[in-house]
């Protein structure tokens, strides 16, 4: 059963880990950094590609593997950009490495955001915290192929201003046609943006044609649940609502069962889903 409108089938050995070198590190916010990775094999570097929303498995010998969303530009194959939060032993091991270190990479895996469905439609992206990382490839691709009449909106929220991800990129995105709306739960003395949850912003922004507006959201599950409810109340069809789910993905090939969500394995059928397919499951607490 297809859960998005686009096929993300890849031709590669899912068990084979390839060496990649850390070519650059950017410290984003406390506990989060972005790595620029480059394949050691130049032939692989010229053929490897991914779709927005997909993830890789990053491997550190002696520590293990972790599933990390790709946050880079799908139009650039020479560098694989991944934004990582320190959330366990493996991710701490990865972020503790310096430039020049070599780690293993498997993938890409998983389903992708329905970017092609956005042609001729307005788009609203809703990100909470580090949930902006899996949406960043969508932003870069949409801005590259944007129609002049297309309205693109990003609603990005965080607990406080210092925890907003990629703030130095917002102005460049605005110049290219993306309406970036920032909101935080708690402001400081220098904050001039919005205060409140992202769903409150979605409830009051203008929509030219709700029935033809695509919504993609990624962040804490409770945030996405209320974002979907708000979108439905604005008249956006459930067929145009998409979300990226997060579970513990250990194998990435739907064998270990750690990422099972109802009848779905998130590593294979997700992480990007149409709300139409997840609607019955999202009513079940603690699934």
Secondary structure, DSSP 4 states (H G I P E B T S, - for coil): ---SSS-----S-TT--EEEEEEEEEEEETTEEEEEEEESSHHHHHH----TT-EEEEEETTTEEEEEEB-S-TT--S-EEEEEE--SHHHHHHHT--TT-EEEEEEEES----GGGGTTSEEEEEEEGGGHHHHHHHHHHHHHH--TT--EEEEEEEEEGGG-TTGGGHHHHHHTTEEEEEEEEE--TT--SEES-HHHHHHHS--S-GGGEEEEEES-HHHHHHHHHHHHHTT--GGGEEEE-----SSSSS-S-TTEETTEEHHHH-SEEEHHHHTTGGGSTT-
